[in-house]
Amino acid sequence: MEFEARLQRETRELARQIAEWTYNRLSPEEASDAPHDVQHEGLGYRRLNEKTPNRNVATLFGKITLWRHGYRPWQRDAGEPSIFPLEMQLGLVEGATPALAEAAVRYLAETGATQQTVLKRLRSEHGVEWGVKKLRDVTENLSTAMDQFRREFQTKRVLELLRQAADSKGKRKIVLAAGRDGITLMTYPHSFYEVATTATLTVYDRRGRRVGSVFLAYAPQLGQGQMTDELAALIRDVLAEWEGPLPRLCYVTDAGDNEMKFYRQVLRRMRHPRSGRRLEWSWIVDYYHAAQRITTMAEALFGDTAEGQAWAAKMRKLLKKPNGPARVLWSAAQMRSRHGLAKSRRKAFRQAYNYLRTRTRHMQYAEFRSQGLPIGSGITEAACKTIFTQRLKLSGMRWGTQGAQRILNLRVCLLSGIWDEVYRAVVRSYKDRIPRTYPTFTCSSRAKPR
């Protein structure tokens, strides 16, 4: 044990020295060999005479010292800081290399993570001593950057899932199912519980089996407009790029206000992005929410008795039969007429009864199942747990809207299975930061590392 622990430490130290040696050979040793002037973001910069050290560059293997040429703005009164093209070329994020920055935010996005556990992990596994502010700065930078590419790669992921579903065996059409739900989140600084929101886009194959899902999640927002816009945009992007036969489209949720509003104002009016034809969406009220109303009616009719439990079990099975909702409502009306209702139970019975009565066409579960459509919103309900509860609702946690959204941006990339692709796109985008007139140097045998 001691041997392997020591070997690990010394191997990491060797890797740190190699990284430091390599990065310091990426630019010329002599100032005269570097460009005298560079252009960056519309401003001109002049080279300083000597290299200066940055002693706090954090890598996967610990901190290194980076010697780099600095460039000062031509106009001293421009108020712009000096720039260091080598740091831009390396893609440093708040002084961290892209490899370490990726590790830090991935640790922070994982289930059960906290700031302190991540800082401890960086210290023990990478020899990097950070504080909370540094970790938050890196997180803010990368969360924003990754969210810019999130929809593009979620679209590609769903298209991949649709191709897998199309190649499956079975007699049914493949299915593209959207879902949406809310969850309470304690917010800072007033310790109020506010409603955050999550959504899923799921693909089912020709046998009705789930192939995979991608996720969206947003911190509490009045009206939940951002979720509405992003979910609709993701669906349109998928349909715009999908060239196979149109899958069956369904929307599976409970009957909450925001969920119904999204169906009535967005999905029901949505047209195919290429053909312009009106899309046919099946809105399916989650079976388990409907079954809960049957339990409520049974308790109102029979109380907490074996007879009531038996009737509720029978009605839950009947609900899945052809014309099930109408048959359940007829039986409930008959039982009410036969048994009567105590005044204290009338309101609960009436609310549950009306929940089923006003949504019967969205509860035709026998028909939905024959078409290979899901009748439960379990994927979306589970997303509330995996995205929010397992990370943002740990003991004592409170969240500001911006801080919560940064973590959510990271978690949806991680749980949607697109983390690596999104992060590579972020790193590729760093090329745009390098000043146009600054060459991309490579290691040279003539360079003399400090």
C-alpha positions in Angstrom: 0.0 0.0 0.0 2.7 2.5 0.9 4.7 1.6 -2.2 1.7 2.2 -4.5 0.8 5.5 -2.7 4.3 6.8 -3.0 4.5 5.7 -6.7 1.3 7.6 -7.4 2.6 10.7 -5.8 5.9 10.6 -7.6 4.3 9.7 -10.9 2.1 12.8 -10.6 5.1 15.0 -9.7 6.9 13.6 -12.8 3.8 14.4 -15.0 3.6 17.9 -13.5 7.2 18.6 -14.4 6.7 17.3 -17.9 3.6 19.5 -18.4 5.5 22.6 -17.1 8.5 21.8 -19.3 6.3 21.3 -22.4 4.1 24.3 -22.0 7.1 26.6 -21.5 8.5 25.5 -24.8 5.4 26.6 -26.8 6.6 30.2 -27.3 10.1 31.5 -28.2 12.6 32.1 -25.4 13.8 35.5 -26.8 11.3 38.3 -27.0 12.6 39.4 -30.4 11.4 36.1 -31.8 7.8 36.8 -30.9 5.6 39.2 -32.8 6.2 42.9 -31.9 2.5 43.8 -32.2 -0.8 41.8 -32.2 -4.4 42.6 -32.8 -7.1 41.3 -30.4 -10.8 42.2 -30.3 -10.3 45.3 -32.4 -7.4 46.7 -30.3 -3.7 46.8 -30.9 -1.1 45.4 -28.4 2.6 45.9 -28.1 5.0 43.2 -26.8 6.7 43.7 -23.4 10.5 43.2 -23.3 10.7 40.3 -20.9 8.8 37.2 -20.2 6.9 37.2 -16.9 5.9 34.2 -14.8 2.4 33.0 -13.9 3.1 30.8 -10.9 -0.4 29.6 -10.3 -1.4 27.7 -13.4 -3.3 24.6 -12.2 -3.1 21.3 -14.1 -4.3 17.8 -13.5 -1.0 17.1 -11.8 -0.6 20.2 -9.7 0.4 23.9 -10.1 3.1 24.9 -12.5 4.9 28.2 -13.4 4.3 29.4 -16.9 6.7 31.9 -18.5 4.9 34.0 -21.1 5.2 37.1 -23.3 2.9 39.9 -22.3 1.3 42.5 -24.6 0.2 45.9 -23.4 -2.5 48.0 -25.2 -1.2 50.6 -27.6 -3.3 53.2 -25.9 -2.4 53.3 -22.3 -5.6 55.1 -21.3 -7.8 52.4 -23.0 -8.4 50.8 -19.6 -7.8 47.3 -21.0 -5.4 44.9 -19.2 -2.4 43.3 -20.8 -2.9 40.0 -22.6 -0.9 36.8 -22.7 -1.3 35.0 -26.0 0.3 31.8 -24.7 -2.4 31.5 -21.9 -5.1 32.0 -24.6 -3.5 29.4 -26.8 -3.5 26.9 -23.8 -7.1 27.7 -23.1 -6.7 28.5 -19.5 -9.9 29.0 -17.6 -9.4 31.2 -14.6 -5.8 30.0 -14.4 -6.7 26.3 -14.9 -5.9 24.2 -17.9 -8.9 22.8 -19.8 -8.2 19.3 -18.4 -8.3 20.4 -14.8 -11.2 22.8 -15.3 -13.2 20.0 -16.9 -12.4 17.6 -14.0 -13.5 20.3 -11.4 -16.8 21.1 -12.9 -17.6 17.4 -13.6 -16.9 16.6 -10.0 -19.3 19.5 -9.0 -22.0 18.2 -11.4 -22.0 14.7 -9.9 -24.6 13.3 -7.6 -24.1 14.2 -4.0 -21.3 16.7 -4.6 -20.8 19.8 -2.6 -18.2 22.6 -2.9 -16.2 21.3 0.0 -16.1 17.7 -1.3 -14.9 19.0 -4.7 -12.2 21.2 -3.2 -11.0 18.3 -1.1 -10.9 16.0 -4.1 -8.9 18.6 -6.1 -6.5 18.8 -3.3 -6.1 15.0 -2.8 -6.2 13.9 -6.4 -4.6 16.8 -8.2 -2.5 18.7 -5.6 -4.4 21.9 -6.3 -5.4 24.2 -3.5 -8.4 26.2 -4.5 -10.9 28.3 -2.5 -14.7 28.5 -3.0 -14.4 31.7 -5.1 -12.0 30.1 -7.5 -14.2 27.0 -7.9 -17.3 29.2 -8.5 -15.5 31.4 -11.1 -14.4 28.3 -13.0 -17.9 26.9 -12.8 -19.6 30.1 -14.0 -17.2 30.3 -16.9 -17.7 26.7 -18.1 -21.4 26.4 -17.3 -22.1 29.3 -19.5 -19.8 28.0 -22.3 -21.2 24.5 -22.2 -24.8 25.7 -22.3 -24.1 27.4 -25.6 -23.5 24.0 -27.2 -26.0 22.0 -25.2 -29.0 22.1 -27.6 -26.8 21.3 -30.6 -25.5 18.1 -29.1 -28.8 17.1 -27.4 -30.3 17.3 -30.9 -27.6 15.1 -32.3 -28.1 12.7 -29.3 -31.9 12.4 -30.0 -31.3 11.9 -33.7 -28.9 9.0 -32.8 -31.6 7.5 -30.5 -34.2 7.8 -33.3 -31.9 6.0 -35.7 -31.5 3.2 -33.2 -35.2 3.0 -32.7 -35.9 3.0 -36.4 -33.5 0.0 -36.8 -35.3 -2.0 -34.0 -37.6 -4.9 -34.7 -41.3 -4.6 -34.1 -44.6 -3.6 -35.8 -45.2 -0.2 -34.2 -44.0 3.2 -35.2 -41.2 4.7 -33.2 -42.2 7.3 -30.6 -40.8 10.7 -29.6 -42.2 11.6 -26.2 -41.9 14.9 -24.4 -42.5 15.3 -20.7 -42.4 18.2 -18.2 -42.8 18.6 -14.5 -42.0 20.9 -11.6 -40.2 20.5 -8.3 -39.8 22.8 -5.3 -36.4 24.2 -4.5 -35.4 26.2 -1.5 -34.0 29.5 -2.6 -31.6 32.0 -1.1 -31.6 34.4 0.8 -35.2 34.2 2.0 -35.5 30.4 2.4 -38.6 30.3 0.2 -39.7 27.1 -1.6 -40.1 28.0 -5.3 -41.0 25.8 -8.3 -38.1 24.8 -10.6 -38.8 22.8 -13.7 -37.4 19.8 -15.6 -38.3 18.3 -19.0 -37.4 15.2 -20.9 -37.3 14.1 -24.6 -37.4 10.4 -24.8 -37.3 7.9 -27.8 -39.2 4.5 -27.8 -38.5 1.8 -30.3 -40.9 -0.3 -32.3 -41.6 -2.6 -29.3 -42.4 0.3 -27.0 -39.1 0.1 -25.1 -37.3 3.2 -24.1 -34.1 3.8 -26.1 -32.8 6.9 -24.2 -33.6 10.4 -23.1 -32.2 13.9 -22.9 -33.0 16.4 -20.1 -33.6 20.0 -19.5 -33.7 21.7 -16.1 -34.2 25.3 -15.1 -34.2 27.1 -11.8 -37.4 28.8 -10.5 -38.7 31.4 -12.9 -42.0 33.3 -13.0 -44.0 31.7 -15.8 -41.3 29.2 -16.7 -40.8 30.9 -20.0 -37.2 29.7 -20.5 -38.2 26.1 -20.2 -41.1 26.6 -22.6 -38.8 28.2 -25.2 -35.9 25.7 -24.9 -38.1 22.6 -24.9 -40.0 23.8 -28.0 -36.7 24.8 -29.7 -35.2 21.4 -29.0 -38.2 19.6 -30.5 -38.2 21.7 -33.6 -34.4 21.2 -34.1 -34.8 17.4 -33.9 -37.8 17.4 -36.3 -36.0 19.7 -38.7 -33.0 17.4 -39.0 -34.8 14.0 -38.8 -35.1 12.6 -42.3 -36.9 9.4 -41.6 -40.7 8.8 -41.3 -42.2 11.1 -38.7 -42.4 9.3 -35.3 -45.5 9.3 -33.2 -45.5 12.4 -31.0 -46.8 12.3 -27.5 -46.6 14.5 -24.4 -46.9 12.7 -21.1 -47.4 14.8 -17.9 -49.6 15.3 -15.0 -52.3 18.0 -15.4 -50.5 20.9 -13.8 -51.2 24.4 -15.0 -47.8 25.0 -16.7 -47.9 21.5 -18.2 -51.3 22.0 -19.7 -50.4 25.5 -20.9 -47.4 24.1 -22.8 -49.6 21.6 -24.6 -52.4 24.1 -25.5 -50.2 27.1 -26.5 -47.2 25.4 -28.0 -47.5 21.7 -28.9 -51.0 21.8 -30.3 -50.1 24.7 -32.5 -46.7 23.4 -33.6 -46.0 22.9 -37.3 -43.3 20.7 -38.9 -40.3 23.0 -39.3 -39.8 21.8 -42.9 -43.2 21.0 -44.4 -45.2 23.5 -42.3 -47.9 20.9 -41.6 -49.6 20.9 -38.3 -48.2 18.2 -36.0 -50.4 15.7 -34.3 -49.5 15.4 -30.6 -51.1 13.0 -28.2 -51.4 14.5 -24.8 -51.4 11.7 -22.2 -52.3 12.4 -18.6 -50.0 10.3 -16.4 -51.7 7.1 -15.5 -50.4 7.1 -11.9 -51.8 10.6 -11.2 -55.2 9.4 -12.5 -54.9 6.2 -10.4 -54.3 8.4 -7.3 -57.7 10.1 -7.9 -59.3 6.7 -7.9 -57.8 6.0 -4.5 -59.1 9.4 -3.3 -62.6 8.5 -4.4 -62.4 5.1 -2.8 -61.5 6.7 0.6 -64.3 9.2 0.3 -66.8 6.4 -0.6 -65.7 3.6 1.7 -63.2 5.1 4.2 -60.1 3.2 4.9 -61.6 -0.2 4.5 -60.8 -3.4 2.7 -63.9 -2.9 0.6 -62.7 0.5 -0.6 -59.2 -0.9 -1.3 -60.7 -3.7 -3.4 -62.9 -1.3 -5.4 -59.9 1.0 -6.0 -57.7 -1.9 -7.2 -60.5 -3.0 -9.6 -61.0 0.5 -10.9 -57.3 1.0 -11.5 -57.3 -2.1 -13.8 -60.5 -1.0 -15.4 -58.9 2.4 -16.2 -56.5 0.6 -18.6 -59.4 -1.1 -20.5 -61.1 0.4 -23.6 -63.2 3.4 -22.7 -61.8 2.9 -19.2 -62.3 6.5 -17.8 -66.0 6.5 -18.6 -66.5 3.1 -17.0 -64.6 4.2 -13.8 -66.7 7.3 -13.6 -70.0 5.3 -14.1 -69.0 2.9 -11.3 -68.0 5.8 -9.0 -71.4 7.5 -9.6 -73.2 4.3 -8.8 -71.2 3.7 -5.6 -72.0 7.3 -4.5 -75.7 6.8 -5.1 -75.6 3.5 -3.2 -73.5 4.5 -0.3 -74.0 8.2 0.0 -71.2 10.6 1.1 -70.5 12.3 4.4 -70.4 16.0 4.0 -66.7 16.1 5.0 -65.8 13.9 2.1 -67.8 15.4 -0.7 -65.2 18.0 -1.7 -62.4 15.4 -2.0 -64.7 13.1 -4.0 -65.9 15.9 -6.3 -62.4 17.1 -7.1 -61.1 13.6 -7.9 -64.2 12.8 -9.9 -63.9 16.0 -12.0 -60.2 15.4 -12.5 -61.1 12.2 -14.4 -64.3 13.6 -16.0 -62.6 16.6 -17.7 -59.6 14.7 -19.0 -61.1 11.4 -20.3 -59.9 11.8 -23.9 -56.3 12.2 -22.5 -56.7 9.0 -20.4 -57.5 6.5 -23.2 -54.8 4.2 -21.9 -55.9 1.1 -23.8 -55.7 3.0 -27.1 -52.3 4.6 -26.2 -50.8 1.3 -25.3 -51.9 -0.3 -28.5 -50.0 2.4 -30.4 -46.9 1.8 -28.3 -47.2 5.1 -26.5 -46.1 5.4 -22.8 -48.9 6.1 -20.3 -46.7 7.1 -17.4 -44.5 10.1 -16.8 -42.0 8.1 -14.8 -39.0 9.3 -16.9 -39.8 12.9 -16.1 -40.7 12.2 -12.5 -37.3 10.4 -12.1 -35.6 13.3 -13.7 -36.8 15.5 -10.8 -35.1 13.2 -8.5 -31.8 12.6 -10.4 -31.3 16.2 -11.6 -32.6 18.1 -8.6 -33.0 16.0 -5.4 -29.7 14.1 -5.6 -27.7 17.2 -6.1 -29.5 20.4 -5.2 -31.6 19.2 -2.3 -29.0 17.8 0.0 -29.1 18.6 3.7 -29.2 22.3 4.4 -28.8 23.4 0.8 -30.3 26.8 -0.4 -29.7 28.2 -3.8 -29.7 31.5 -5.6 -31.2 31.4 -9.1 -27.9 31.9 -10.9 -25.9 29.5 -8.8 -28.6 26.8 -9.2 -28.7 27.3 -12.9 -25.0 26.9 -13.3 -25.1 23.4 -11.7 -28.2 22.5 -13.7 -26.5 23.4 -17.0 -23.7 21.0 -16.1 -26.0 18.2 -14.8 -28.2 18.1 -17.9 -25.1 17.7 -20.1 -23.8 14.9 -17.8 -27.1 13.0 -17.5 -28.0 13.4 -21.2 -24.8 11.6 -22.2 -23.3 14.5 -24.1 -20.7 15.8 -21.7 -17.6 14.9 -23.6 -18.9 16.2 -27.0 -20.0 19.5 -25.5 -16.8 20.0 -23.6 -14.7 19.3 -26.8 -16.8 21.9 -28.6 -16.0 24.4 -25.8 -12.3 23.7 -26.0 -12.3 24.1 -29.8 -14.0 27.4 -29.5 -10.9 28.7 -27.6 -9.1 29.1 -30.9 -11.2 32.2 -31.5 -9.6 33.8 -28.5 -6.1 33.8 -29.9 -5.0 37.1 -31.4 -5.0 36.9 -35.2 -1.4 37.9 -35.7 0.0 35.6 -33.0 1.4 32.4 -34.4 0.6 29.0 -32.9 4.0 27.8 -31.7 5.0 24.2 -31.3 7.8 22.6 -29.3 11.2 23.5 -30.6 14.5 21.7 -29.8 16.2 25.1 -29.9 14.0 26.6 -27.2 15.5 26.8 -23.8 13.1 26.1 -21.0 13.5 28.0 -17.7 
